[in-house]
Structure formats: C-alpha cells, structure tokens
C-alpha cells in the first residue's frame, strides 16, 4: 500500500501546481476492513468496507478522511516544500475544531431505547469460561456438568457485553473505535445463574462525562430470563482516550479479537505479546477472592466491582490481597498485582457475599 504521507504530499503538490489554472483537487480515501476491524465493527459496517470496494494502491487515513485546503501558488513548488509538508495546518486543525464543536445531549441519550438482544449459552460455554479464568479439573463444580454442585461462575455474564453490546455510534459523535478503553466493571447477581438458557439483554446509558481529552461513558446491561425476572445487571465504564489496546482477553472468555492470540496484531498495539482483556483478569481475581474468603463457594458472591489500572500478559502471576470489611463482614476489599513486574492491575475493588466472610486460603494463580 502507498504510504499515507506520500499520498497526502502528492495531493498537496497537485493543489499547488494546478491552482494557477483554476483546477481544484479532491482526494477520496476509502477504507477497507481488516482482520482486526472484522471483530470490532458491527457486521453492517464490515460489509460496507469490503476490500472489493477499494482500488489497489489506496490508503486509509486517520479519521477516515482527508481534509484538503486550496493553497495559493505564490512560489515554485520546490521553494514551497514546507507548505506542502505542513500536514497539521489543514488536517489537524480542522479535525480538532470539528471535535470541539461536537456536543452530546446527555439527558436525551439516557432516555435512548436500545434494541433488545438475545443472549444464549450452554453448559459447554459455562465450562469453557471457567477454564478461561483459571479453573482446573480439581474444580469439578465449575468444569464438570455431572457434578452435583455444578454451577455457573458468577462473573460469566460479562460475556453478554460481547454479544449484546451497543453501538456507540448511535449516541456519540464519530470517534476511532481503537480509542476505546475499558475503565471499570461492576456486576450484580440478582438470582442464581443457570448453567444454560436463553436470556434477553437490555442496555442503557447511565452517564456521559467530559474528561477533557476523553469522554467517560457509563453503560448498564441487564440480563433477564424468559419470564422477565432480572438475573444479572452489569455496569461498565468505557473511556474514549488515546490509542491503547488494553481491553483484550483470551478466546475462552468471549472476545475473538486477534490481539488475544496474534503477536503481529499485539505488536501493532505496542505490546511485546498478546495481552489479556480486563474482564479475563476480573474472572481470575474473582476466583482468588472466592477461594480466599468464601471457602471456594462462588454461589455466595452477590456483586463485584473493579477498576482496571494495567494490562496482564499470559504467563504472569496475579497476586490478590484481600481485607474483610470490619464494619460489614459480608464485604471484602481487594487489589491485584502482577508479581513479576510489581504492577497493580486492579484497584478500587470490592466484592459482596451473601455469607459472613473469613480468611480461608491464600490463592496465587499463574496464567
């Protein structure tokens, strides 16, 4: 593919050269879907970006557009090279101005009604998820469907986000999807989660906050059974920020983004190797907490809330520190860090149980 800088420079050269003849130069830079965008964009968008629609030699541009300003030719092109090379003058300023003018009616957005979506899963899905967050053959209630105590681990419903999530384009100004960063997660279990079933998911915008260089969007996803009973509700905070691919996870935990497994894709995100999704880390740490203060009985977990602070690489050791709340023995406060790098990966975290908590075992898991 022709490098975008060469493309832009070529167009600017034509502008300067032909301005004296009254010739206006326009450039259209279409975009084609890739292996990465095929797992990120909605299917209808992927269809519109078929590679057949893009002629060989075209390039994709930041923000999917090229803003061209007609420049007056006052000097020969060689002496006008600095003007040709000044990409920030027309492109960056116009894009920045457009973003500054973008506004969101938060109250109206909160009332926006999203399409109901179905979320179905089987015992196999439940078992694969358990393995994905570190369970082993020793954890029969989580990985063996014939176990008398077979049940779904409480954080399993976070997978619904990948299949029933909303299209932010319905209520946000245009932005680069790769600038989406998962900031926090809260899951509340209202009734026992079955090991299989068909459910209806509804989404709602809770709040949108302007963070200066970023916007924080808080969403709520509710999962109800066929009778309409609320089973699980999840609240998550996404921050549209700089380009950081930290919202990735193993295939077993629901997201098929190639960044989980493809070293080349990971390198494009400035990572030495594929990294875990924050929700995968949550699953591992939730098991640590259950084993550490609830004697391994995950059915007692009522809710869990975390803040993501750093990504985790496969093979690293996650160490979870827990403190039972002295004023409420049903609540535990915890943090998680990667031992090898001494980096905190989860903070501002707590979990609530339906039983009185007490220290049981120390659980340190190697991914």
N, C-alpha and C positions, 0 to 999 in steps of 0.2 A: 504493500500500500504506500502511496505517496505520503510523505510526512506532512502533517498539517501546517507546519511552519512554511514549508516550501509552497504549499498550496496558497496560503494567505499572502505570502510575498509575491507570488505570481499574479494574483488578482490585483494587488495594490500597484504592481508595476503597470498592468494594463490600464488601470484607472488613471495613473499619472500620464501615461503615454498618449491615451486617446482622448483626454479631456479637452484638448485644443480643438478636436474635431467634433465636439459635442456628443461623443459616444459615452453612454453610461454603461457601466459594467456591473452585472449582478452575478452572484455565486450562490448556488444551492448545494448544500452538503447533506445529502441523505444519510441515514443511519441504518445499519443492518444489525439484526440480533446476533448474539454470540452465545457460546456455551454458558457463559455466566448469566447474561440477561434472560436467557430462556427459563431460568429458575427463579428470577427475581420479578420480572414484569408480568402483569396479568396476561392470560392467553390471547385476548383480543389484541393487545398491544404487540405481542410477539408476532402475530400473524401479519400485522401491518409493517413489520420490519423485516420481512422475508428478504433473504440475500438476493433473490431474483430481481428485486426492485432497484438494486444498486448496481451501477455500471462499474466494471473493473477499473481500479485506479482512483476511485473516490475515497475520501477520508471522512472520518467523523470528527466533529468539533465539540469543544466544551460547550455545554448548554444546548447542543444540537442546533446551533445556528451560527451564522457569520454575519456580523453587522458591518456593512461597508459604507464608508463616507466618501463622497466625491471630493477629491483634493485638487486644488488649483495647481496647474503646472507652471511654476514660475522659474524653475531651474531644470537643466537637463537631468535625466534620471540618475546617472552616476553621482552627481552632486546632491541629489535628493534622496540618497540612500537611507539617511537617518529617518526621514519621514515615512519611507516605505516600511522600515523595520519597527516603527513605533506601534506595536500591537495594542498597547494599553490605552492609547489615546482614544480610539473609537470603540473598541470592543469592550474593554473592562469598564470604562466609564458608563457606557450605555446599559450594560447588564446590571451594574451596581445601581444606577438610577432606577431601572425597572424594578429591582427587588425592593428598593426603598419605598417605592410607590405602592407596592403590594400590601393590601390590607385584608384582614380577616374579621368577619362578624362573628365573634366568639359565641354570643348568645344564640344566634341563629344556628350555628354549627352544632351546638349542644343539643338542639332540637331535631337535628337531621336524623331521618329514619333510614337506616341501612337495611339492605336486603337480608332476609332470614337465610341462614345457610345450615345445611345438614352436616353432622359430624358422626361418622360411624366407625366403630372399631371392634376388633375381635380379641379373643383370648391370646392369639398369637401376637397381636400388636402390643398387648399389655406385657407379655413375657419379653419381647424384644426390647421394649423400653426399659424394663428392669435390668436387663443385661447391659443396656447402653449407659446406665447410671452406676454401674459397678457391682450389681448383684451377681452372685455365683450360684453354683449348684447346691451350695450349703443353705441358700435362702429359698428353700422349697415353697413357702407361702407366696413368693413373688414370681417364681420361674417354673412352677410345676402345676399344671392345670388340674391334676388329680389330688393335689394336697388338700386335706380337709380345711385348711385355713387359707386356701388360695384367694388372693385379693389383688386389687389394683393399687399400685403405689400412688399416694395422694397427689404427687406433682405431675402425674401423667396428663391431666387435662391441658397443660400448657401447650401440648401439641396442636390443640384446636386452632391456635393462632396461625399456624402454617397452612391450614386447610380452610379456615373460615375467617381469615383476616380481612380487613377493609382495604380499599384503595384510597390512599391518602389524597390522590388527585381529585377525589370527589369534594373535598372541602379545603384543600391547601393550595396556595399558588404553586406554579411549576417549580420543581426542585429536582436535583440529581438524586436518584434512589440510593446511590452508593454513599450518600452523605448521611445515611440513617444510622443512628447509634442507639442501641437498647440501653436505657439507663437504669430502670428499676423494674421489679416484678413483685406482685402481691397475689397470692392465691388463697381463696377461702373455700373450704369444703362444707356445703350445707347439708348434704346427706351422703350415705355411703355410695362410692362409685362402683358400679358393676364391672365385671370383667369383660363384658361385651355389650353392645347395644347401639341404638340409633338415637341421636340427640339433635336438638335444634339450638343453634347458636345465634345470639343477638349481640350487636356491637353498639357502643355509644361513646361519643366524645365527652369526656369528663371536663377537660380544661385544655386551653392552649395558652402558653405563657411566652412572652417575648424575652429572650435571654441575651439580647444584643446581637451577638454574632450567630446565635442559634435560636431555634424555637422549640419549646418543650411541649409535646403533645401527650396528654394522659388519656388512655383509652380504657374502657371496661368491656369485657366479653363475658356474657352469661351463657351457661350451658344448661338446658332444661331437657327432661325426658319427655316421652310421648304424651304423658298425662299433664304436662305443663309444670311439673314440680321442679323448682330450682335445685340443681345438683351441685354446680360449681360456679363461682364467679372469679374472674381474674382481672386485675388492674395492672396495666403496664405503662411505663413512661418511655417514650421514644424521643430522642433528641436529634434534630437535624443539624449537624455540626460539620466539622472538617471531614475529609475523606479518611475514615478509619474503619477497616473491616474487622470489628470485634464481635459482631452479632452473628457467630457461626457455631455450628455444633455437629456432632457425629451423626451419620446417617441413621443410626438406630434411634435417635431422639427426634426425628421428624423432618429436619430440613435437608433437602438434597442439593444444596448449593455446593458446587465443585470445590469451593475453598476449604471444605472439610477434609478433602482427600487428595486434591491435586496440588503438588508442590509448586508447579508453574503458576497456578492461579494465586497461591499463597504469596509467592514472590512478588506478584503484581501488586499485592496489598502491603508490601514492605515487611512481610513476615518471613522468618527463616524456614518455616514449615507450616502446614495446616494447623489451625487453632480450633479450640472448642467454642461452641456457642455458649453464651452466658447461661442459657436455660439448661444446658447439659451440666454445667458446673453446679447450678442450683440443685439438680437431681442428686448429684454425688454428695453434696454437702447436706442436703435434707436427710439422706441415709445416715450420714455421720451423726446428725442431731438425734434422729430416732433411736439409733443404737446407743448413743451416749447418755440420753436422759429418760428414754421411754422404754427401756429394756427391749428394744427392737420391734415394738408393736406399732407399725405405721398407721394402723386403723385409728389410733388415738390422735393423730395430727389433724388439727382443725384449720389452721391457716399458717402461712409463712410469707415473710416479706424480706426482700434483699435489695441492696444497691450494688451494681456492678462497678468495680474500680479498675480491673485489669484483666486481660485475657489469660487463658491457661493453655499450655501446649500438651498434647498427648505424651504420656510417659512421665509427667511431673507428679510430685507428691503433694496432695492437698491436705493441709492440717487445719482442723476446725477447733477453735477454742470456744467454750460454752460457759455461760454463767446463768444459773437459775435465778429468776427474779425473786428477791427476798420478800417483796410485798405481794407477789402473786405466784405461788408455786406451780401454776399451770403454764407459765410463760418462761421461755429461755431466750437469752440474748446471745448472739454468737458472731464470730468473724471467721473468715477463712483466708489462708495464705498459702502460697507455693513455697515449699521448703527450700528447694534448690536455688531459687532466686530471692528468697525472703521478701516476696511481694504480696501485699494484701490484694485479694481478688474479689472478695465480698465484704461489705461493711454495712453499718446501719441495719443490721439484720436481726430479726426475732421470729420466733415461732410459738404458736399457742396450741396446747393439747387439751384433750378432754379429761385427762387424768393428772394426778399430782405427780410432779417430776422428781426424780432423784438420780444422782450420778450412777451410771452402770458400768460402761467400759470405755476405754479410750480407743477411738477408731481413726486410723490414718490409712488412707487408701492411695495406692499408686495407680495412675491411669494407664 
